[in-house]
Structure formats: C-alpha cells, structure tokens
Amino acid sequence: MRVDQWLWTIRIFKSRTLAGEAVRRGHVSIQGRPCKPSAEVQPGQTIHVEGRLKGVRRRCILQVLAIPPSRVSAAKVRDYALLQPLPEPEPTSREPDWWDNSQWWGQTEFDAQDDPLA
C-alpha cells in the first residue's frame, strides 16, 4: 500500500490529498529517509510524520503493524499502527547565548530596601 494511502486509512490525515501533499513537502519519512507518496509501506517499518499543513501541526512516530484493506474506524487503528513515544526535545533557554552580558555588568543584586520588585 502507498504511504499516502496508508496515512489516510489509519486517520492521520483527513484526506488522501492532504496526506500526499505532506509527503511531497517532506513532512513524512520512512525509516528516517524522505519518501514519495508512491512509496510502499511494509509491516515493521517506522514512519515519522512531522510538519505543519493547512494550519494543523502533526508530529508522531508510527510503527506499521499491518496493512488495512480500507479506511478503518478510529477504534481499530491500534490493529494497524502503533504510536511510539516522541523523543524529548532538548531544553533551550529563552535567551540566546550571546545575550548573557554579566561579564561586563556583573551579577545584579539588590538590597531588600532597593529591590524594585519587593
């Protein structure tokens, strides 16, 4: 079964057209490699879906368990795909590294009576 059709049958995308568009834009990869909408899906493969399309953000890792004969109900998706946990993103600070200017100004310390936030 084609990857765009498989993503539609297990209800990751609302339509096969949206699934195909996501694959063409590079939001879908099989076994870590970018693919075309016509790429064949086999049981045991891992499919990564990550990207924004039509205002909806999708981010998941799926393990292919089986190939459904047609679009399946939401209750039966677990028979055909296993949703794997996403890796934890690396923590990022809100300020860039170059923003720390304490080497020039030193650490700011206030006395209790001078603290503007107290």
DSSP file (Angstrom, degrees, kcal/mol; ACC not computed):
  #  RESIDUE AA STRUCTURE BP1 BP2  ACC     N-H-->O    O-->H-N    N-H-->O    O-->H-N    TCO  KAPPA ALPHA  PHI   PSI    X-CA   Y-CA   Z-CA
    1    1 A M              0   0    0      0, 0.0    40,-2.8     0, 0.0     2,-0.0   0.000 360.0 360.0 360.0 142.7    0.0    0.0    0.0
    2    2 A R  B  >  -A   40   0A   0     38,-0.2     4,-2.5     1,-0.1    38,-0.2  -0.325 360.0-122.6 -66.8 150.3    1.2    3.5   -0.8
    3    3 A V  H  > S+     0   0    0     36,-1.9     4,-2.4    34,-0.4     5,-0.2   0.881 111.6  51.1 -65.6 -38.8    2.4    5.7    2.2
    4    4 A D  H  > S+     0   0    0     33,-1.4     4,-1.4     1,-0.2    -1,-0.2   0.903 112.9  46.2 -65.8 -38.4   -0.1    8.5    1.4
    5    5 A Q  H  > S+     0   0    0     32,-0.4     4,-2.6     2,-0.2    -2,-0.2   0.898 111.6  51.4 -68.8 -40.2   -3.0    5.9    1.3
    6    6 A W  H  X S+     0   0    0     -4,-2.5     4,-1.8     1,-0.2    -2,-0.2   0.917 108.5  50.8 -64.3 -43.0   -1.8    4.2    4.5
    7    7 A L  H  <>S+     0   0    0     -4,-2.4     5,-2.4     1,-0.2     6,-1.1   0.844 113.5  46.7 -63.2 -32.8   -1.7    7.5    6.4
    8    8 A W  H ><5S+     0   0    0     -4,-1.4     3,-1.4    -5,-0.2    -2,-0.2   0.898 109.1  53.5 -74.1 -41.1   -5.2    8.3    5.2
    9    9 A T  H 3<5S+     0   0    0     -4,-2.6    63,-2.1     1,-0.3    -2,-0.2   0.817 110.0  47.3 -67.3 -29.4   -6.6    4.8    6.1
   10   10 A I  T 3<5S-     0   0    0     -4,-1.8    -1,-0.3    -5,-0.2    -2,-0.2   0.258 117.5-113.5 -97.0  14.7   -5.3    5.0    9.7
   11   11 A R  T < 5S+     0   0    0     -3,-1.4    -3,-0.2     2,-0.2    -2,-0.1   0.761  77.7 128.2  68.0  31.9   -6.7    8.5   10.1
   12   12 A I  S   <S+     0   0    0     -5,-2.4     2,-0.3    -6,-0.2    -4,-0.2   0.842  79.9  33.7 -77.9 -36.1   -3.5   10.6   10.5
   13   13 A F  S    S-     0   0    0     -6,-1.1    -2,-0.2    -9,-0.1    -1,-0.2  -0.905  77.6-132.7-120.7 150.3   -4.8   12.9    7.7
   14   14 A K  S    S+     0   0    0     -2,-0.3     2,-0.3     1,-0.1    -1,-0.1   0.812  90.5  16.7 -69.6 -32.7   -8.4   13.9    6.9
   15   15 A S  S  > S-     0   0    0      1,-0.1     4,-1.8    -3,-0.0     5,-0.1  -0.951  72.3-120.5-139.8 159.5   -8.0   13.2    3.1
   16   16 A R  H  > S+     0   0    0     -2,-0.3     4,-2.6     1,-0.2     5,-0.2   0.824 113.7  60.1 -68.5 -29.9   -5.6   11.3    0.9
   17   17 A T  H  > S+     0   0    0      2,-0.2     4,-2.3     1,-0.2    -1,-0.2   0.921 105.8  46.6 -62.2 -44.7   -4.8   14.6   -0.9
   18   18 A L  H  > S+     0   0    0      2,-0.2     4,-2.3     1,-0.2    -2,-0.2   0.888 111.8  51.7 -65.0 -38.7   -3.6   16.1    2.4
   19   19 A A  H  X S+     0   0    0     -4,-1.8     4,-2.0     2,-0.2    -2,-0.2   0.924 111.0  47.4 -63.2 -44.3   -1.5   13.0    3.1
   20   20 A G  H  X S+     0   0    0     -4,-2.6     4,-2.5     1,-0.2    -2,-0.2   0.889 110.9  51.5 -64.0 -39.5    0.1   13.1   -0.4
   21   21 A E  H  X S+     0   0    0     -4,-2.3     4,-2.0     2,-0.2    -1,-0.2   0.898 108.5  51.4 -64.5 -41.1    0.8   16.9    0.0
   22   22 A A  H  <>S+     0   0    0     -4,-2.3     5,-2.4     2,-0.2     6,-0.5   0.900 111.6  47.4 -62.9 -40.7    2.5   16.3    3.4
   23   23 A V  H ><5S+     0   0    0     -4,-2.0     3,-1.3     1,-0.2     5,-0.3   0.925 110.9  51.1 -67.1 -43.7    4.7   13.5    1.8
   24   24 A R  H 3<5S+     0   0    0     -4,-2.5    -1,-0.2     1,-0.3    -2,-0.2   0.849 107.6  53.7 -62.0 -34.4    5.6   15.7   -1.2
   25   25 A R  T 3<5S-     0   0    0     -4,-2.0    -1,-0.3    -5,-0.2    -2,-0.2   0.504 120.0-108.8 -80.1  -3.7    6.6   18.6    1.1
   26   26 A G  T < 5S+     0   0    0     -3,-1.3    -3,-0.2    -4,-0.3    -2,-0.1   0.660  83.0 124.8  88.9  16.6    9.0   16.3    3.1
   27   27 A H      < +     0   0    0     -5,-2.4    23,-3.0    -6,-0.2     2,-0.4   0.564  65.8  61.0 -83.3  -8.1    7.0   16.1    6.3
   28   28 A V  E     +B   49   0B   0     -6,-0.5     7,-1.0    -5,-0.3     2,-0.3  -0.958  60.4 176.7-124.0 136.3    6.9   12.2    6.1
   29   29 A S  E     -BC  48  34B   0     19,-2.2    19,-2.6    -2,-0.4     2,-0.5  -0.991  20.3-143.7-136.9 148.2    9.9    9.8    6.2
   30   30 A I  E >  S-BC  47  33B   0      3,-2.4     3,-1.8    -2,-0.3    17,-0.2  -0.952  87.8 -11.9-111.7 124.4   10.1    6.0    6.2
   31   31 A Q  T 3  S-     0   0    0     15,-3.2    -1,-0.2    -2,-0.5    16,-0.1   0.821 131.6 -54.8  55.9  32.9   12.9    4.5    8.3
   32   32 A G  T 3  S+     0   0    0     14,-0.3    -1,-0.3     1,-0.2    15,-0.1   0.484 116.6 110.2  83.4   2.9   14.4    8.0    8.6
   33   33 A R  E <  S-C   30   0B   0     -3,-1.8    -3,-2.4     1,-0.0    -1,-0.2  -0.913  73.3-112.7-112.7 137.8   14.5    8.7    4.8
   34   34 A P  E     -C   29   0B   0      0, 0.0     2,-0.3     0, 0.0    -5,-0.2  -0.311  43.0-168.2 -59.8 151.1   12.3   11.1    2.9
   35   35 A C        -     0   0    0     -7,-1.0    -9,-0.2   -12,-0.2    -7,-0.2  -0.844  21.2-113.2-138.0 172.2    9.9    9.4    0.6
   36   36 A K    >   -     0   0    0     -2,-0.3     3,-1.9     1,-0.1   -33,-0.3  -0.667  38.0-107.3-100.4 161.4    7.5    9.9   -2.3
   37   37 A P  T 3  S+     0   0    0      0, 0.0   -33,-1.4     0, 0.0   -34,-0.4   0.772 119.4  57.6 -59.8 -24.4    3.7    9.5   -1.9
   38   38 A S  T 3  S+     0   0    0    -36,-0.2     2,-0.0   -35,-0.1   -18,-0.0   0.442  76.5 125.6 -87.6   1.1    4.0    6.3   -4.0
   39   39 A A    <   -     0   0    0     -3,-1.9   -36,-1.9     1,-0.1     2,-0.3  -0.356  64.6-117.8 -62.6 137.6    6.5    4.6   -1.6
   40   40 A E  B     -A    2   0A   0    -38,-0.2     2,-0.4   -37,-0.1   -38,-0.2  -0.576  20.4-143.0 -81.3 137.6    5.3    1.2   -0.5
   41   41 A V        -     0   0    0    -40,-2.8    -1,-0.0    -2,-0.3     6,-0.0  -0.855  18.1-172.3-101.2 133.1    4.6    0.6    3.2
   42   42 A Q    >   -     0   0    0     -2,-0.4     3,-1.7    24,-0.0    22,-0.2  -0.927  34.6 -93.0-122.7 148.1    5.5   -2.8    4.7
   43   43 A P  T 3  S+     0   0    0      0, 0.0    22,-0.2     0, 0.0     3,-0.1  -0.335 111.2  34.4 -57.6 139.2    4.8   -4.1    8.2
   44   44 A G  T 3  S+     0   0    0     20,-3.2    21,-0.1     1,-0.4     2,-0.1   0.209  88.8 123.4  98.9 -13.2    7.6   -3.4   10.6
   45   45 A Q    <   -     0   0    0     -3,-1.7    19,-2.8    19,-0.1     2,-0.5  -0.412  56.8-131.9 -78.8 157.1    8.6   -0.1    9.1
   46   46 A T  E     - D   0  63B   0     17,-0.2   -15,-3.2    -2,-0.1     2,-0.5  -0.940  18.2-163.5-110.3 130.4    8.8    3.1   11.1
   47   47 A I  E     -BD  30  62B   0     15,-3.0    15,-3.1    -2,-0.5     2,-0.5  -0.964   2.9-158.1-118.5 125.8    7.1    6.2    9.7
   48   48 A H  E     -BD  29  61B   0    -19,-2.6   -19,-2.2    -2,-0.5     2,-0.5  -0.886   7.2-172.2-102.0 129.3    7.9    9.7   11.0
   49   49 A V  E     +BD  28  60B   0     11,-2.9    11,-2.8    -2,-0.5     2,-0.3  -0.983  18.6 151.8-121.9 119.2    5.3   12.5   10.5
   50   50 A E  E     + D   0  59B   0    -23,-3.0     2,-0.3    -2,-0.5     9,-0.2  -0.905  26.7  72.0-151.3 119.0    6.4   16.0   11.4
   51   51 A G  E     - D   0  58B   0      7,-2.4     7,-2.9    -2,-0.3     2,-0.5  -0.911  66.1 -89.3 160.6 175.7    5.2   19.3    9.9
   52   52 A R  E     + D   0  57B   0     -2,-0.3     2,-0.4     5,-0.2     5,-0.2  -0.957  38.4 169.6-118.1 129.4    2.5   21.8    9.5
   53   53 A L  E >   - D   0  56B   0      3,-2.5     3,-1.6    -2,-0.5    -2,-0.0  -0.976  67.6  -9.8-145.0 125.9   -0.1   21.6    6.7
   54   54 A K  T 3  S-     0   0    0     -2,-0.4     3,-0.1     1,-0.3    -1,-0.1   0.852 128.4 -54.2  55.8  38.4   -3.2   23.7    6.3
   55   55 A G  T 3  S+     0   0    0      1,-0.2     2,-0.5     0, 0.0    -1,-0.3   0.490 116.4 110.3  80.0   3.1   -2.9   25.1    9.8
   56   56 A V  E <   -D   53   0B   0     -3,-1.6    -3,-2.5     2,-0.0     2,-0.5  -0.951  56.8-148.4-115.9 127.9   -2.7   21.7   11.5
   57   57 A R  E     -D   52   0B   0     -2,-0.5     2,-0.4    -5,-0.2    -5,-0.2  -0.813  13.8-171.2 -96.5 130.2    0.6   20.6   13.1
   58   58 A R  E     +D   51   0B   0     -7,-2.9    -7,-2.4    -2,-0.5     2,-0.3  -0.968  12.3 165.2-120.3 135.6    1.3   16.8   13.1
   59   59 A R  E     +D   50   0B   0     -2,-0.4     2,-0.3    -9,-0.2    -9,-0.2  -0.811  22.7 123.7-151.8 106.1    4.1   15.2   14.9
   60   60 A C  E     -D   49   0B   0    -11,-2.8   -11,-2.9    -2,-0.3     2,-0.5  -0.990  46.6-135.1-158.3 161.1    4.2   11.5   15.5
   61   61 A I  E     -DE  48  84B   0     23,-0.6    23,-2.8    -2,-0.3     2,-0.4  -0.995  28.2-167.3-121.7 125.6    6.2    8.3   15.1
   62   62 A L  E     -DE  47  83B   0    -15,-3.1   -15,-3.0    -2,-0.5     2,-0.5  -0.923  15.5-150.9-119.5 138.2    4.3    5.3   13.9
   63   63 A Q  E     -DE  46  82B   0     19,-2.7    19,-2.4    -2,-0.4     2,-0.6  -0.936  25.4-129.0-103.1 125.2    5.2    1.6   13.7
   64   64 A V  E     + E   0  81B   0    -19,-2.8   -20,-3.2    -2,-0.5    17,-0.2  -0.643  33.6 169.2 -78.0 118.3    3.4   -0.2   10.9
   65   65 A L        -     0   0    0     15,-2.4     2,-0.3    -2,-0.6    16,-0.2   0.815  63.3 -18.9 -95.3 -39.5    1.8   -3.3   12.3
   66   66 A A        -     0   0    0     14,-1.4    -1,-0.4   -24,-0.1   -22,-0.0  -0.960  64.5-102.2-159.4 170.0   -0.4   -4.4    9.3
   67   67 A I        -     0   0    0     -2,-0.3    14,-0.0    -3,-0.1   -61,-0.0  -0.917  36.5-137.7-104.2 117.7   -1.9   -3.1    6.1
   68   68 A P        -     0   0    0      0, 0.0     3,-0.1     0, 0.0   -59,-0.1  -0.439   8.9-134.0 -74.2 148.6   -5.6   -2.3    6.4
   69   69 A P  S    S-     0   0    0      0, 0.0     2,-0.3     0, 0.0     3,-0.0   0.818  83.1 -18.5 -70.8 -29.3   -7.9   -3.3    3.5
   70   70 A S  S    S-     0   0    0    -61,-0.1     2,-0.0   -64,-0.0     0, 0.0  -0.891 104.3 -39.8-158.2-175.8   -9.6    0.1    3.5
   71   71 A R        -     0   0    0     -2,-0.3     2,-0.2    -3,-0.1   -61,-0.1  -0.348  65.1-147.9 -59.5 132.5  -10.1    3.1    5.8
   72   72 A V        -     0   0    0    -63,-2.1    -1,-0.1     1,-0.1     5,-0.1  -0.644  14.3-102.2-106.4 159.4  -10.6    1.9    9.3
   73   73 A S    >   -     0   0    0     -2,-0.2     3,-1.2     1,-0.1     4,-0.5  -0.350  37.8-107.8 -72.7 160.5  -12.6    3.2   12.2
   74   74 A A  G >  S+     0   0    0      1,-0.3     3,-0.8     2,-0.2     4,-0.3   0.822 118.5  59.2 -60.1 -32.0  -10.8    5.1   15.0
   75   75 A A  G 3  S+     0   0    0      1,-0.2     3,-0.3     2,-0.1    -1,-0.3   0.769 106.9  46.6 -69.2 -24.9  -11.3    2.1   17.3
   76   76 A K  G X  S+     0   0    0     -3,-1.2     3,-1.4     1,-0.2     4,-0.4   0.396  81.1  95.8 -99.9   2.4   -9.4   -0.2   15.0
   77   77 A V  G X> S+     0   0    0     -3,-0.8     4,-1.9    -4,-0.5     3,-1.7   0.856  76.0  65.5 -60.8 -34.2   -6.4    2.0   14.3
   78   78 A R  G 34 S+     0   0    0     -4,-0.3    -1,-0.3    -3,-0.3    -2,-0.1   0.718  93.3  61.4 -62.4 -21.2   -4.5    0.2   17.0
   79   79 A D  G <4 S+     0   0    0     -3,-1.4    -1,-0.3     1,-0.1    -2,-0.2   0.707 115.9  30.4 -75.9 -19.3   -4.6   -3.1   15.0
   80   80 A Y  T <4 S+     0   0    0     -3,-1.7   -15,-2.4    -4,-0.4   -14,-1.4   0.634 123.2  31.4-115.7 -20.4   -2.7   -1.5   12.1
   81   81 A A  E  <  -E   64   0B   0     -4,-1.9     2,-0.5   -17,-0.2    -1,-0.3  -1.000  56.9-151.0-145.6 142.7   -0.4    1.2   13.7
   82   82 A L  E     -E   63   0B   0    -19,-2.4   -19,-2.7    -2,-0.3     2,-0.6  -0.965  18.8-140.2-113.8 121.0    1.5    1.6   16.9
   83   83 A L  E     -E   62   0B   0     -2,-0.5   -21,-0.2   -21,-0.2    -2,-0.0  -0.715  20.6-154.6 -82.3 118.3    2.1    5.1   18.1
   84   84 A Q  E     -E   61   0B   0    -23,-2.8   -23,-0.6    -2,-0.6     2,-0.0  -0.638  25.0 -96.3 -93.6 151.6    5.6    5.4   19.6
   85   85 A P        -     0   0    0      0, 0.0    -1,-0.1     0, 0.0   -25,-0.1  -0.361  39.5-117.8 -66.2 145.2    6.6    8.0   22.2
   86   86 A L        -     0   0    0      1,-0.1     2,-0.1   -27,-0.1   -27,-0.0  -0.569  31.5-104.5 -80.0 144.2    8.3   11.1   20.8
   87   87 A P        -     0   0    0      0, 0.0    -1,-0.1     0, 0.0     0, 0.0  -0.393  42.3-100.4 -65.7 147.5   11.8   11.8   21.9
   88   88 A E        -     0   0    0      1,-0.1     2,-0.1    -2,-0.1     0, 0.0  -0.498  39.3-119.4 -68.1 131.6   12.2   14.6   24.5
   89   89 A P        -     0   0    0      0, 0.0    -1,-0.1     0, 0.0     3,-0.0  -0.393  33.2 -98.5 -70.0 151.8   13.2   17.9   22.9
   90   90 A E        -     0   0    0      1,-0.1     2,-0.2    -2,-0.1     0, 0.0  -0.481  43.8-107.3 -68.5 137.0   16.5   19.4   24.0
   91   91 A P        -     0   0    0      0, 0.0     2,-0.4     0, 0.0    -1,-0.1  -0.438  38.8-166.3 -67.1 136.4   15.9   22.1   26.6
   92   92 A T        -     0   0    0     -2,-0.2     2,-0.1    -3,-0.0     0, 0.0  -0.959  17.0-125.8-123.9 143.0   16.5   25.6   25.2
   93   93 A S        -     0   0    0     -2,-0.4     4,-0.1     2,-0.2     0, 0.0  -0.486  20.3-124.4 -80.7 158.8   16.9   28.8   27.2
   94   94 A R  S    S+     0   0    0     -2,-0.1    -1,-0.1     2,-0.1    -2,-0.0   0.737  95.1  57.9 -75.5 -22.5   14.7   31.7   26.3
   95   95 A E  S    S-     0   0    0      1,-0.0    -2,-0.2     2,-0.0     5,-0.1  -0.871  90.6-113.7-110.6 142.2   17.7   34.0   25.7
   96   96 A P    >   -     0   0    0      0, 0.0     3,-1.6     0, 0.0     4,-0.4  -0.261  31.9-107.4 -67.1 161.7   20.5   33.3   23.2
   97   97 A D  G >  S+     0   0    0      1,-0.3     3,-1.2     2,-0.2    -2,-0.0   0.858 118.5  57.2 -58.7 -38.0   24.0   32.6   24.5
   98   98 A W  G 3  S+     0   0    0      1,-0.2    -1,-0.3     3,-0.0    -3,-0.0   0.627  91.2  74.6 -71.1 -10.6   25.3   36.0   23.4
   99   99 A W  G <   +     0   0    0     -3,-1.6     2,-0.9     2,-0.0    -1,-0.2   0.747  69.1  96.2 -74.2 -24.2   22.6   37.7   25.5
  100  100 A D    <   +     0   0    0     -3,-1.2     3,-0.3    -4,-0.4    -1,-0.0  -0.553  42.8 165.1 -71.7 104.1   24.4   37.0   28.8
  101  101 A N    >>  +     0   0    0     -2,-0.9     4,-2.0     1,-0.2     3,-1.3   0.036  35.4 116.9-108.6  25.8   26.3   40.2   29.4
  102  102 A S  H 3>  +     0   0    0      1,-0.3     4,-2.3     2,-0.2    -1,-0.2   0.738  65.6  70.3 -66.5 -20.8   27.1   39.6   33.1
  103  103 A Q  H 34 S+     0   0    0     -3,-0.3    -1,-0.3     1,-0.2    -2,-0.1   0.818 109.9  32.8 -65.6 -28.0   30.8   39.5   32.1
  104  104 A W  H <4 S+     0   0    0     -3,-1.3    -2,-0.2     2,-0.1    -1,-0.2   0.851 133.8  26.5 -91.6 -41.0   30.6   43.3   31.5
  105  105 A W  H  < S-     0   0    0     -4,-2.0    -3,-0.2     1,-0.2    -2,-0.2   0.629  97.3-138.3-101.1 -15.7   28.0   44.3   34.1
  106  106 A G     <  -     0   0    0     -4,-2.3     2,-0.2    -5,-0.3    -1,-0.2  -0.093  46.0 -42.3  78.1 173.2   28.4   41.7   36.7
  107  107 A Q        -     0   0    0     -4,-0.1     2,-0.6     1,-0.1    -5,-0.0  -0.548  61.3-123.4 -75.7 138.7   25.5   40.0   38.5
  108  108 A T        +     0   0    0     -2,-0.2     2,-0.4     2,-0.0    -2,-0.1  -0.733  35.4 175.0 -86.2 122.8   22.7   42.3   39.6
  109  109 A E        -     0   0    0     -2,-0.6     2,-0.4     6,-0.0    -2,-0.0  -0.990  11.5-159.6-128.9 138.5   22.0   42.2   43.3
  110  110 A F        -     0   0    0     -2,-0.4     2,-0.2     2,-0.0     5,-0.1  -0.889  18.1-125.2-115.4 145.7   19.6   44.4   45.2
  111  111 A D    >>  -     0   0    0     -2,-0.4     4,-1.2     1,-0.1     3,-0.6  -0.541  36.4-108.6 -76.0 157.2   19.3   45.2   48.8
  112  112 A A  T 34 S+     0   0    0      1,-0.2     3,-0.3     2,-0.2     6,-0.1   0.854 120.9  47.7 -57.3 -36.1   15.9   44.5   50.3
  113  113 A Q  T 34 S+     0   0    0      1,-0.2    -1,-0.2     3,-0.0    -3,-0.0   0.754 115.7  44.4 -79.2 -23.0   15.2   48.2   50.6
  114  114 A D  T <4 S+     0   0    0     -3,-0.6    -1,-0.2     3,-0.0    -2,-0.2   0.497  80.8 118.5 -96.5  -4.6   16.3   48.9   47.0
  115  115 A D    ><  -     0   0    0     -4,-1.2     3,-0.9    -3,-0.3    -3,-0.0  -0.481  50.8-159.0 -67.9 116.6   14.6   45.9   45.3
  116  116 A P  T 3  S+     0   0    0      0, 0.0    -1,-0.2     0, 0.0    -4,-0.0   0.706  89.7  52.4 -70.7 -18.0   12.1   47.4   42.8
  117  117 A L  T 3         0   0    0      1,-0.2    -2,-0.1    -3,-0.0    -3,-0.0   0.551 360.0 360.0 -93.4  -7.7   10.0   44.2   42.8
  118  118 A A    <         0   0    0     -3,-0.9    -1,-0.2    -6,-0.1    -3,-0.1   0.497 360.0 360.0 -80.2 360.0    9.6   43.9   46.6
